[in-house]
Amino acid sequence: MLKQNYRAWVEIDLAAIKHNIRSLKSLVSDSTELLAVVKADAYGHGAIAVSQAVLEAGATWLGVATIIEGVQLRNAGITAPILIMGATNSPDEMKAIAKHRLQPTICTIEQAQLFNTTLEDSINPLLVHLKIDTGMSRLGTDWRSAKDFIKIVHSLPYLKIHSIYSHLATADELDQSILHLQHQRFKQVINIVKESNIQPILIHFANTAGMMTDQNLHYDLVRCGLGVYGFYPAPHLRESFKSLLSLCPAMQVKARITQVKKIEAGTGISYGYSFIASRDMQIATVAIGYADGVPRGLSNQFLVKVGDRQAAQVGTITMDQCLIDVTDIPDVKVGDIVTILGNSEDNNADRWAETMNTIAWEILCGFKHRLPRLIIKR
């Protein structure tokens, strides 16, 4: 299907992705590698295309949440190291990890022992990454039990520890007290590693917010998610770093106008009449709705662009369509392209997230796959 026949679509600018990787790398030393987090189909941007772009731009690792995500990248011909950041608990999954040369996160001693038993016919040990819980309280072995955890995994013949890592819970907050507490705990684990005679292995701790907050968190590897896609993890980090770290949103969401009509003052619009025309108006129906990923909760609360002119969305957003006010935009016609989500500050994922009291991550991941992804290369 040609682009001109799409009712709605997502455009991904790979040049922006590459620019963001180079910008993020400028914050770390040459000895610190960068892992690009491409889970959840690269935050809705398209995992294969984004993975290829970030590796070309200087990332050396990829991070995914599930085995299926990792296998998809391997099947696309990607050979870079891929870290599975989610937990694995079944022998079939463990065999798939080994078959596709993926590198799993080990969260518990029991999980490590099952991996070892499952892979006992392997010729080479599987590279694994030990997750230490320093305060996220999600995955991993408690930091106070790290010594036994590391010792036991190191003793298993079919596993080889490739990294020790943890995850920051509050790196994007102004109050850094919990970050510092987690770091103190993690440094105790690092000391255990140094005393254990199992080096060399990688140490990593920082996400995008962490790497921006404190260069002492960089270690051997940083794991960058949101920054790869062009967003700062928090408003205070955006204000502090926008002159040092240039990030460009890579996603735009566009749709076509399918009807234009005039309505009289007092006319109700869409389900529930959440918008009543205060004047004679011209409105346009746009072929995108909440089934595509435009949140219904944004109804009557955001701006779009028709060409270079702004228009307000009006009325309740429906499953497949929404309405915009084009009264003051001349010559609007069926087939015109509307930028629903753009890359400017007045209608990007940050603005949507602020309006809905959520986070940009959720907005970016929310666009459904009935919207084709069009890759822009330039």
Secondary structure, 3 states (H helix, E strand, C coil): CCHHHCCEEEEEEHHHHHHHHHHHHCCCCCCCEEEEECHHHHHHCCHHHHHHHHHHHCCCEEEECCHHHHHHHHHCCCCCCEEECCCCCCHHHHHHHHHCCCEEEECCHHHHHHHHHHCCCCCCCEEEEEEEECCCCCCCEEHHHHHHHHHHHHHCCCEEEEEEECCCCCCCCCCCHHHHHHHHHHHHHHHHHHHCCCCCCEEECCCHHHHHHCHHHCCCEEEECHHHHCCCCCHHHHHHHCCCCCCCCCEEEEEEEEEEEEECCCCEECHHHCEECCCCEEEEEECCCCCCCCCHHHCCCCEEEECCEEEEEECCCCCCCEEEECCCCCCCCCCCEEEEECCCCCCCHHHHHHHHCCCHHHHHHCCCCCCCEEEECC
